[in-house]
């Protein structure tokens, strides 16, 4: 079958490779559900960035935070807090989407320095993580937290000539020295609709999706490198 797969696609890279190879051998569509790439606000912000309106991108910042599973929503089971089933805490849950958005906006990530901690919850996983990303003449900072009283989802891209800011509760905002802060038209938004529509179109037309199994593997590689960095306390290259 064609598969729209939740992320991470697996907890280990060899398992991801097995899934990718199986889909390719059978000529099937495999698309990881990296939902944020398909939000209209991010599509709009990326177009602004590519237009050159804020100059060459320099720095990316993303903060994804909420009170965590079972506080922010009633999950059906306790698997979120089981490392053998979840693969990690706030970093693999929220941080993977922020790490993917760094790639979406800034290009590849070459190295990562991460710190993880369990600050508020009595769980065997991290409820807070911070990652510093190195790219091609760009840097990024990603925050992922399960210990935030209020939900926070925000992305900023700072360029040589201005800033693009995405807030999930309002329109995309753009700053340039000439115009100050300007708001773009608020995009129509329904979380997940764009991703599902794209997947269905690829299945019907037999085309490759914008987000492939390799992209899903790339995100998991970033997450795993971040965990290794947090354990070692060192900046690590992303293989």
VEXZA-687562 format. One record per residue: z negated, x, y of N, C-alpha, C, O in turn; residue number from 1; residue in three letters. Coordinates in steps of 0.2 Angstrom, whole numbers, plus 5000, padded with zeros to 4 digits. Each point is the difference from the previous one (the first is absolute). Layout:
# residues N
REC     nw     nu     nv    caw    cau    cav     cw     cu     cv     ow     ou     ov   pos   code
REC      Z      X      Y      Z      X      Y      Z      X      Y      Z      X      Y   NUM    Ala
...
***
This chain:
# residues 239
REC     nw     nu     nv    caw    cau    cav     cw     cu     cv     ow     ou     ov   pos   code
REC   5000   5004   4994   5000   4996   5006   5000   5004   5006   4998   5006   5000     1    Unk
REC   5005   4992   5006   4999   5003   5006   4992   4999   5002   4997   4995   4998     2    Unk
REC   5001   5010   5005   4992   5000   5002   4999   5002   5007   5002   5005   5003     3    Unk
REC   4994   4990   5000   4997   5002   5007   4993   5001   4998   4996   4996   4998     4    Unk
REC   5002   5011   5002   4994   5002   4998   4994   5001   5005   5002   5003   5005     5    Unk
REC   4992   4995   4994   4995   5002   5004   4999   5007   5001   5002   5004   4995     6    Unk
REC   4995   4999   5010   4998   5007   5001   4993   5001   5000   4996   4996   5002     7    Unk
REC   5002   5010   4995   5004   5005   4997   5004   4997   4993   4997   4996   4997     8    Unk
REC   5009   5007   5002   5003   4998   4994   4996   5002   4994   5001   4996   4995     9    Unk
REC   4996   5009   5005   4995   5002   4994   4995   5005   5003   5000   5001   5006    10    Unk
REC   4995   5001   4990   4995   5004   5003   5002   5008   4999   4996   5004   5003    11    Unk
REC   5009   4997   4993   5002   5007   4999   5007   5001   5001   5004   4995   4998    12    Unk
REC   4998   5010   5005   5008   5002   5001   5004   4999   4994   5005   4997   5000    13    Unk
REC   4993   5006   4994   5004   4999   4994   5002   4993   4998   5005   4999   4998    14    Unk
REC   4990   4997   5003   5001   4993   4999   5005   4997   5004   5004   4996   4998    15    Unk
REC   4995   5006   5009   5005   4997   5005   5007   5003   4997   5005   4996   5001    16    Unk
REC   4996   5010   4997   5006   5002   4998   5003   4996   4994   5006   4999   5000    17    Unk
REC   4990   5000   4996   5002   4996   4994   5003   4993   5002   5005   4998   4998    18    Unk
REC   4992   4999   5007   5002   4993   5003   5007   5001   5003   5004   4996   4999    19    Unk
REC   4996   5009   5006   5006   5001   5003   5006   5002   4995   5006   4997   5001    20    Unk
REC   4993   5007   4994   5005   5002   4996   5002   4994   4996   5006   4999   4998    21    Unk
REC   4990   4997   5000   5001   4994   4996   5005   4995   5003   5004   4997   4998    22    Unk
REC   4994   5002   5009   5004   4995   5004   5007   5003   5001   5005   4997   5000    23    Unk
REC   4996   5010   5001   5006   5003   5001   5005   5000   4994   5005   4998   5001    24    Unk
REC   4992   5003   4993   5003   5000   4994   5003   4993   4999   5006   4999   4996    25    Unk
REC   4991   4996   5006   5002   4993   4999   5004   4997   5005   5002   4994   5000    26    Unk
REC   4999   5010   5006   5004   4997   5006   4996   4994   5003   5003   4996   5003    27    Unk
REC   4990   5005   4997   4996   4994   5003   4997   5002   5007   5000   5006   5001    28    Unk
REC   4999   4989   5003   4997   5001   5006   4992   5001   5000   4997   4996   4997    29    Unk
REC   5001   5010   5005   4993   5001   5000   4998   5001   5007   5002   5005   5003    30    Unk
REC   4993   4991   5000   4998   5001   5007   4993   5000   5001   4997   4994   4998    31    Unk
REC   5000   5011   5004   4993   5000   5002   4998   4996   5006   5004   5000   5005    32    Unk
REC   4991   4996   4995   4998   4995   5005   4996   5004   5006   4995   4999   5001    33    Unk
REC   5009   5005   5002   4998   5004   5006   5001   4995   5006   5004   5001   5004    34    Unk
REC   4992   4994   4997   5001   4994   5004   5000   5001   5007   5004   4997   5003    35    Unk
REC   4992   5008   5000   5000   5001   5007   5007   5002   5003   5002   4999   5005    36    Unk
REC   5002   5005   4991   5007   5002   5002   5004   4994   5002   5004   5001   5004    37    Unk
REC   4995   4993   4993   5004   4994   5001   4997   4996   5005   5003   4994   5001    38    Unk
REC   4992   5007   5002   4997   4996   5005   5005   5001   5007   5002   5005   5001    39    Unk
REC   4999   4989   5002   5005   5000   5005   4997   5005   5006   5004   5003   5003    40    Unk
REC   4990   4997   4998   4997   5004   5005   5002   5008   4999   5001   5003   5005    41    Unk
REC   4998   4999   4989   5002   5007   4998   5007   5001   5001   5002   5005   5002    42    Unk
REC   5002   4990   4996   5007   5001   5000   5002   5001   5008   5004   5004   5001    43    Unk
REC   4993   4992   5003   5002   5000   5007   4997   5006   5003   5004   5003   5004    44    Unk
REC   4990   5000   4994   4998   5006   5003   5004   5006   4998   5001   5004   5004    45    Unk
REC   5001   4996   4989   5004   5005   4998   5007   5001   5004   5002   5005   5001    46    Unk
REC   5001   4989   5000   5006   5000   5004   4999   5003   5007   5004   5003   5003    47    Unk
REC   4990   4995   5000   4999   5003   5007   4999   5007   4999   5003   5004   5004    48    Unk
REC   4994   4999   4991   4999   5007   4999   5007   5003   4999   5001   5006   5003    49    Unk
REC   5003   4991   4993   5006   5003   4999   5005   5000   5006   5005   5004   5000    50    Unk
REC   4994   4991   5004   5004   5000   5006   4999   5006   5005   5004   5001   5005    51    Unk
REC   4990   5002   4994   4999   5006   5005   4996   4998   5006   4999   5004   5004    52    Unk
REC   4999   4990   4996   4997   4997   5006   4993   5004   5002   4999   5001   5006    53    Unk
REC   4998   5001   4989   4993   5003   5001   5001   5008   4998   4995   5003   4999    54    Unk
REC   5011   4999   5001   5002   5007   4998   4999   5002   4993   5000   4996   4996    55    Unk
REC   4999   5011   5003   4999   5002   4993   4993   4999   4998   4995   5001   5004    56    Unk
REC   5004   4996   4990   4994   4998   4997   4996   5007   4999   5002   5005   4998    57    Unk
REC   4991   4994   5004   4996   5006   4999   4994   4999   4996   4998   5004   4995    58    Unk
REC   4999   4990   5006   4993   4998   4997   5000   4993   4997   5002   4995   5004    59    Unk
REC   4996   5004   4990   4999   4993   4997   4993   4999   4999   4996   5005   4997    60    Unk
REC   5001   4989   5004   4993   4998   4999   5000   4993   4997   5003   4996   5003    61    Unk
REC   4994   5003   4991   4999   4994   4997   4993   4999   4998   4996   5004   4998    62    Unk
REC   5001   4990   5004   4993   4998   4998   5001   4993   4996   5002   4995   5003    63    Unk
REC   4996   5005   4990   5000   4994   4996   4993   5000   4998   4997   5004   4996    64    Unk
REC   4999   4991   5006   4993   4999   4998   4998   4993   4999   5003   4995   5004    65    Unk
REC   4992   5003   4992   4997   4994   4999   4994   5001   4997   4998   5006   4998    66    Unk
REC   4998   4989   5000   4994   5000   4997   5000   5002   4992   4995   5001   4997    67    Unk
REC   5011   4999   5001   5001   5002   4993   5000   4994   4995   4999   4994   5002    68    Unk
REC   5003   5007   4992   5000   4995   4995   4994   4996   4999   4994   5003   5001    69    Unk
REC   5006   4991   4997   4995   4995   4999   4996   4999   5007   4995   4995   5000    70    Unk
REC   5006   5008   5005   4997   4998   5007   5006   4997   5004   4998   4995   5003    71    Unk
REC   5007   5008   4997   5006   4998   5004   5003   4994   4996   5003   4995   5003    72    Unk
REC   4997   5005   4991   5003   4994   4996   4997   5000   4993   4997   5005   4998    73    Unk
REC   5003   4990   4998   4997   4999   4994   5005   5002   4994   5005   4996   4999    74    Unk
REC   4995   5010   4999   5004   5002   4995   4998   4997   4993   4995   4998   4999    75    Unk
REC   5010   5001   4997   4999   4997   4993   4996   5004   4995   4997   4997   4995    76    Unk
REC   5003   5009   5006   4996   5005   4995   4997   5006   5004   5002   5000   5006    77    Unk
REC   4994   5004   4991   4997   5006   5003   5004   5006   4999   4997   5005   5001    78    Unk
REC   5010   4995   4997   5004   5006   4999   5000   5004   5006   5001   5006   4999    79    Unk
REC   4999   4992   5007   5001   5004   5006   4995   5006   5000   5001   5005   5002    80    Unk
REC   4993   4994   4995   4994   5005   5001   5000   5004   4993   4995   5004   4999    81    Unk
REC   5010   4995   4997   5000   5004   4993   5005   5005   5001   5006   4999   5000    82    Unk
REC   4992   5008   5001   5005   5005   5001   5006   5000   4995   5005   5002   5001    83    Unk
REC   4993   4997   4992   5005   5000   4995   5006   4995   5001   5005   5001   4997    84    Unk
REC   4993   4993   5006   5005   4995   5001   5003   5000   5007   5006   4999   5001    85    Unk
REC   4991   5004   5004   5002   4999   5007   5003   5007   5002   5005   5000   5004    86    Unk
REC   4993   5006   4993   5002   5006   5002   4997   5003   5007   5002   5006   5001    87    Unk
REC   4994   4990   5002   4997   5002   5006   4997   4995   5004   5001   4994   4998    88    Unk
REC   4997   5007   5008   4997   4995   5004   5005   4998   5006   5006   4999   4999    89    Unk
REC   4991   5002   5007   5004   4998   5006   5006   5004   5001   5005   4997   5003    90    Unk
REC   4995   5009   4995   5006   5004   5001   5006   4997   4996   5006   5000   5003    91    Unk
REC   4993   4999   4991   5006   4998   4996   5001   4992   5001   5006   4998   4999    92    Unk
REC   4989   4999   5004   5001   4993   5001   5004   4999   5007   5005   4997   5000    93    Unk
REC   4992   5005   5005   5003   4999   5007   5004   5006   5002   5005   4999   5003    94    Unk
REC   4992   5007   4996   5003   5006   5002   5007   5001   4998   5004   5003   5003    95    Unk
REC   4998   4995   4991   5007   5001   4997   5005   4997   5005   5005   5003   5001    96    Unk
REC   4993   4991   5001   5005   4997   5005   5001   5003   5006   5006   5001   5003    97    Unk
REC   4988   5002   5000   5001   5004   5006   5004   5007   4999   5003   5002   5004    98    Unk
REC   4995   5001   4990   5004   5006   4999   5008   4999   4999   5004   5004   5002    99    Unk
REC   4997   4990   4995   5007   4998   4999   5003   4999   5007   5006   5002   5001   100    Unk
REC   4991   4995   5004   5002   4999   5007   5001   5006   5003   5005   5001   5005   101    Unk
REC   4991   5004   4994   5002   5007   5003   5007   5002   4998   5003   5003   5004   102    Unk
REC   4998   4997   4990   5007   5002   4997   5005   4995   5003   5006   5003   5002   103    Unk
REC   4993   4991   4999   5005   4995   5003   5002   5002   5007   5005   4999   5002   104    Unk
REC   4990   5003   5002   5001   5001   5007   5002   5008   5001   5004   5001   5004   105    Unk
REC   4992   5003   4993   5000   5007   5002   5004   5005   4995   5001   5005   5001   106    Unk
REC   5001   4992   4993   5004   5004   4995   4995   5003   4995   4994   4997   4999   107    Unk
REC   5008   5008   4997   4996   5002   4995   4993   5003   5002   4999   5002   5006   108    Unk
REC   4996   4998   4990   4994   5003   5001   4999   5006   4996   5001   5000   4993   109    Unk
REC   4998   5006   5010   5001   5006   4996   4993   5003   4998   4999   5003   4995   110    Unk
REC   4995   4995   5008   4994   5002   4998   4995   4995   5003   5001   4996   5004   111    Unk
REC   4993   5004   4993   4995   4995   5001   4993   5003   4999   4998   5004   4996   112    Unk
REC   4997   4994   5009   4993   5002   5000   4996   4994   5000   5001   4996   5005   113    Unk
REC   4995   5003   4990   4997   4993   5000   4992   5001   4999   4998   5005   4998   114    Unk
REC   4999   4990   5004   4992   4999   4999   4999   4993   4998   5002   4996   5003   115    Unk
REC   4994   5004   4992   4998   4993   4997   4992   5000   5000   4997   5005   4999   116    Unk
REC   5000   4989   5002   4993   4999   4999   4998   4993   4998   5004   4996   5002   117    Unk
REC   4990   5004   4996   4997   4993   4998   4995   4999   5005   4994   5003   4999   118    Unk
REC   5007   4993   5006   4995   5000   5006   4996   4993   5000   4994   5001   5001   119    Unk
REC   5008   4994   4997   4997   4994   5000   4998   4996   4994   4996   4996   4999   120    Unk
REC   5009   5005   4996   4999   4996   4994   4997   5004   4994   5001   5006   5000   121    Unk
REC   4996   4991   4996   4997   5003   4994   5005   4999   4994   5000   4996   4996   122    Unk
REC   5006   5008   5005   5005   5000   4995   5002   5007   4998   4999   5005   5004   123    Unk
REC   5005   4996   4990   5002   5007   4998   5006   5002   5003   5004   5004   4997   124    Unk
REC   4998   4993   5009   5006   5002   5003   4999   5000   5007   4995   4999   5003   125    Unk
REC   5010   5004   5001   5000   5001   5007   5001   4994   5004   5004   4996   4998   126    Unk
REC   4992   5002   5007   5001   4995   5004   5003   5002   5007   5001   4996   5005   127    Unk
REC   5000   5010   4996   5003   5003   5006   5004   5006   4998   4998   5005   4996   128    Unk
REC   5008   4996   5008   5004   5006   4999   5004   5001   5006   5002   4995   5004   129    Unk
REC   4999   5011   4997   5004   5003   5006   5005   5005   4998   4998   5005   4996   130    Unk
REC   5008   4994   5006   5005   5005   4997   5004   5003   5007   5002   4996   5004   131    Unk
REC   4999   5010   4996   5004   5004   5005   5006   5002   4996   5000   5003   4995   132    Unk
REC   5006   4995   5008   5006   5001   4997   5005   5005   5004   5000   4999   5006   133    Unk
REC   5003   5005   4991   5004   5005   5003   5008   4998   4998   5001   5000   4994   134    Unk
REC   5003   5000   5010   5007   4999   4999   5004   5005   5004   4998   5005   5002   135    Unk
REC   5009   4993   4999   5004   5005   5003   4999   4999   5008   5003   4996   5003   136    Unk
REC   4993   5008   4999   4998   5000   5008   4997   4994   5002   5000   4998   5006   137    Unk
REC   4997   4999   4989   4996   4994   5002   4993   5000   4996   4999   5004   4995   138    Unk
REC   4996   4992   5007   4994   5000   4997   4998   4992   5000   5003   4996   5003   139    Unk
REC   4992   5003   4992   4998   4993   5000   4993   5000   4998   4997   5004   4997   140    Unk
REC   4999   4990   5004   4994   4999   4998   4999   4993   4998   5002   4995   5003   141    Unk
REC   4995   5004   4991   5000   4994   4996   4992   4998   4999   4997   5005   4997   142    Unk
REC   5001   4990   5005   4993   4997   4998   5001   4994   4995   5003   4996   5002   143    Unk
REC   4993   5005   4993   4999   4994   4995   4993   4999   4999   4996   5004   4998   144    Unk
REC   5002   4990   5003   4992   4998   4999   4999   4993   4997   5003   4995   5002   145    Unk
REC   4992   5005   4994   4997   4994   4997   4994   4999   5003   4996   4996   4998   146    Unk
REC   5002   5007   5008   4993   4999   5003   5001   4998   5007   4996   5003   5004   147    Unk
REC   5009   4993   4998   5001   4998   5006   4998   4992   5001   5002   4996   4996   148    Unk
REC   4994   5003   5009   4998   4993   5001   5006   4995   5001   5000   4995   4998   149    Unk
REC   5004   5008   5007   5006   4996   5002   5006   5003   4997   5001   5006   4999   150    Unk
REC   5004   4990   4999   5006   5002   4997   5004   5004   5006   5000   4997   5005   151    Unk
REC   5003   5009   4993   5003   5003   5005   5007   5003   4996   5000   5003   4995   152    Unk
REC   5005   4995   5009   5007   5003   4997   5004   5001   5006   5002   4996   5004   153    Unk
REC   4999   5011   4997   5004   5002   5006   5003   5006   4999   4998   5005   4996   154    Unk
REC   5008   4996   5007   5004   5006   4999   5003   5002   5007   5002   4996   5004   155    Unk
REC   4998   5011   4997   5002   5002   5006   5005   5006   4999   4998   5004   4995   156    Unk
REC   5007   4997   5008   5005   5006   5000   5001   5002   5007   5002   4997   5005   157    Unk
REC   4995   5009   4996   5001   5004   5007   5006   5004   5000   5000   5005   4995   158    Unk
REC   5004   4995   5010   5006   5004   5001   4999   5004   5006   4996   4999   5004   159    Unk
REC   5009   5005   4997   5001   5004   5006   5000   4996   5006   4999   5003   5006   160    Unk
REC   5004   4991   4994   5001   4996   5006   4996   4993   5000   5001   4996   5004   161    Unk
REC   4995   5003   4991   4996   4994   5000   4997   4998   4993   4999   5005   4996   162    Unk
REC   4999   4989   5004   4996   4998   4994   5003   4993   4997   5002   4996   5004   163    Unk
REC   4998   5003   4990   5001   4994   4997   4994   4998   4996   4997   5004   4996   164    Unk
REC   5000   4990   5005   4994   4998   4997   5001   4993   4996   5003   4995   5003   165    Unk
REC   4995   5005   4991   5001   4994   4996   4993   4997   4999   4995   5004   4997   166    Unk
REC   5003   4990   5005   4994   4996   4999   5002   4994   4995   5005   4997   5002   167    Unk
REC   4992   5002   4993   5002   4995   4995   4998   4993   5003   5002   4995   4997   168    Unk
REC   4994   5005   5008   4999   4993   5003   5003   4999   5007   4998   4995   5004   169    Unk
REC   5008   5008   4997   5004   4999   5006   5006   5004   5000   5002   5003   4995   170    Unk
REC   5002   4997   5011   5006   5003   5001   5000   5007   5000   4995   5003   5001   171    Unk
REC   5010   5001   4997   5001   5007   5001   5000   5002   5007   5003   4996   5004   172    Unk
REC   4993   5009   4998   5000   5002   5006   5003   5007   5001   4999   5004   4996   173    Unk
REC   5004   4997   5010   5003   5007   5001   4998   5002   5007   5000   4997   5005   174    Unk
REC   4998   5010   4995   4998   5003   5006   5005   5006   5002   5002   5004   4996   175    Unk
REC   5000   4995   5010   5004   5006   5003   4998   5001   5007   4997   4995   5003   176    Unk
REC   5003   5011   5000   4997   5002   5006   5004   4995   5006   4997   4998   5005   177    Unk
REC   5009   5001   4994   5004   4996   5005   4998   4993   5000   5000   4997   5005   178    Unk
REC   4999   5000   4989   4999   4992   5000   4992   4999   4998   4999   4994   5000   179    Unk
REC   4997   5010   4998   4993   4999   4998   5001   4996   4993   5004   5001   4997   180    Unk
REC   4991   4995   5002   4999   4997   4994   5005   4993   5000   4999   4996   5005   181    Unk
REC   5005   5004   4990   5004   4994   5000   5000   4997   4993   4999   5003   4995   182    Unk
REC   5001   4990   5005   5000   4997   4993   5007   4997   4998   5004   4998   5004   183    Unk
REC   4997   5004   4990   5006   4997   4997   4999   4993   4998   4995   4997   4999   184    Unk
REC   5011   4999   4999   4999   4994   4998   4996   4999   4993   5002   5004   4996   185    Unk
REC   4993   4992   5004   4996   4999   4994   5005   4999   4994   5003   4994   5000   186    Unk
REC   4996   5010   4995   5005   4998   4994   4997   4994   4996   4994   5000   4999   187    Unk
REC   5010   4997   4998   4998   4995   4995   4997   5003   4994   5004   5005   4997   188    Unk
REC   4991   4994   5000   4996   5004   4995   4997   4995   4995   4996   4996   5002   189    Unk
REC   5006   5006   4992   4996   4997   4994   5000   5005   4995   5005   5002   4997   190    Unk
REC   4989   5000   5002   4999   5006   4996   5003   5000   4993   4998   4995   4996   191    Unk
REC   5006   5009   5002   5003   5000   4994   5007   4997   4999   5004   5002   4996   192    Unk
REC   4998   4993   5009   5006   4997   4999   5006   5004   5000   5005   4999   4996   193    Unk
REC   4995   5006   5009   5006   5004   5001   5001   5005   4994   5006   5001   4997   194    Unk
REC   4989   5001   5000   5000   5004   4994   5003   4996   4994   5004   5003   4996   195    Unk
REC   4993   4991   5003   5003   4996   4994   5007   4998   5001   5004   5000   4995   196    Unk
REC   4998   4998   5011   5007   4998   5001   5005   5006   4999   5005   4999   4997   197    Unk
REC   4992   5007   5005   5005   5006   4999   5000   5002   4992   5006   5001   4998   198    Unk
REC   4989   4998   4999   5000   5001   4992   5005   4995   4997   5004   5002   4996   199    Unk
REC   4995   4992   5006   5004   4995   4997   5008   5001   5001   5004   5000   4996   200    Unk
REC   4997   5002   5010   5007   5002   5002   5003   5005   4996   5006   5000   4998   201    Unk
REC   4990   5005   5001   5002   5006   4996   5001   4998   4993   5005   5003   4997   202    Unk
REC   4991   4993   5000   5001   4997   4993   5007   4997   5000   5003   5001   4995   203    Unk
REC   4998   4994   5009   5006   4996   5000   5006   5004   5001   5005   4999   4997   204    Unk
REC   4995   5006   5008   5006   5004   5001   5000   5006   4996   5006   5004   5001   205    Unk
REC   4989   4998   4996   5001   5006   4996   5000   5007   5004   5003   5005   4998   206    Unk
REC   4993   4994   5008   5000   5006   5004   4993   5003   5000   4995   4997   4997   207    Unk
REC   5004   5010   5005   4994   5003   5000   4996   4998   5006   5002   5000   5005   208    Unk
REC   4991   4999   4993   4996   4998   5006   4999   5006   5005   5000   5005   4998   209    Unk
REC   4998   4993   5008   4998   5005   5005   4994   5004   4997   5000   5006   5002   210    Unk
REC   4996   4991   4995   4994   5004   4997   5001   5000   4993   5000   4995   4996   211    Unk
REC   5000   5011   5001   5002   5001   4993   4994   5002   4996   4994   5002   5003   212    Unk
REC   5006   4999   4990   4995   5002   4996   4998   5007   5002   4994   5002   5000   213    Unk
REC   5011   5002   5003   4998   5007   5002   4996   5000   5006   4995   5004   5001   214    Unk
REC   5006   4991   5003   4995   4999   5006   4993   4999   4998   4995   5002   5003   215    Unk
REC   5005   4993   4992   4993   4999   4997   4997   5006   4997   4994   5001   5001   216    Unk
REC   5009   5003   4996   4998   5006   4997   4997   5005   5006   4995   5003   5000   217    Unk
REC   5009   4997   5005   4999   5005   5006   4993   4998   5003   4996   5004   5002   218    Unk
REC   5003   4989   4999   4994   4998   5003   4994   5002   4995   4995   5002   5003   219    Unk
REC   5006   4997   4991   4994   5002   4995   4999   5007   5000   4994   5002   5000   220    Unk
REC   5011   5002   5001   4999   5007   5000   4996   5002   5007   4996   5005   4999   221    Unk
REC   5006   4992   5006   4996   5001   5006   4992   4998   4999   4996   5004   5002   222    Unk
REC   5003   4990   4995   4993   4998   4999   4997   5005   4996   4994   5002   5001   223    Unk
REC   5009   5000   4993   4997   5005   4996   4998   5007   5003   4995   5003   4999   224    Unk
REC   5010   4999   5005   4999   5006   5004   4994   5000   5004   4997   5004   5001   225    Unk
REC   5003   4990   5003   4994   4999   5004   4994   5000   4996   4995   5003   5003   226    Unk
REC   5004   4994   4992   4994   5000   4996   4998   5008   4998   4995   5002   5000   227    Unk
REC   5010   5001   4998   4999   5007   4998   4998   5004   5006   4996   5005   4999   228    Unk
REC   5007   4994   5007   4998   5003   5006   4992   4999   5002   4997   5004   5002   229    Unk
REC   5002   4989   4997   4993   4998   5001   4995   5004   4996   4994   5002   5002   230    Unk
REC   5008   4999   4992   4995   5003   4995   5000   5008   5001   4995   5003   5000   231    Unk
REC   5011   5000   5002   5000   5007   5001   4998   5002   5007   4998   5006   5001   232    Unk
REC   5002   4989   5004   4999   5002   5007   5005   5004   5003   4999   5003   5005   233    Unk
REC   5007   4997   4992   5006   5004   5003   5006   4996   5002   5001   4995   4997   234    Unk
REC   5003   5008   5007   5006   4997   5002   5005   5001   4994   5001   5006   4998   235    Unk
REC   5002   4989   4999   5004   5001   4994   5008   4998   5002   5001   4996   5003   236    Unk
REC   5003   5008   4994   5007   4998   5000   5002   4995   4996   4997   4999   4994   237    Unk
REC   5007   4996   5008   5002   4995   4996   5006   5002   4995   5005   5001   5003   238    Unk
REC   4994   4999   4991   5005   5003   4995   5006   4995   5000   5005   5001   4996   239    Unk
***
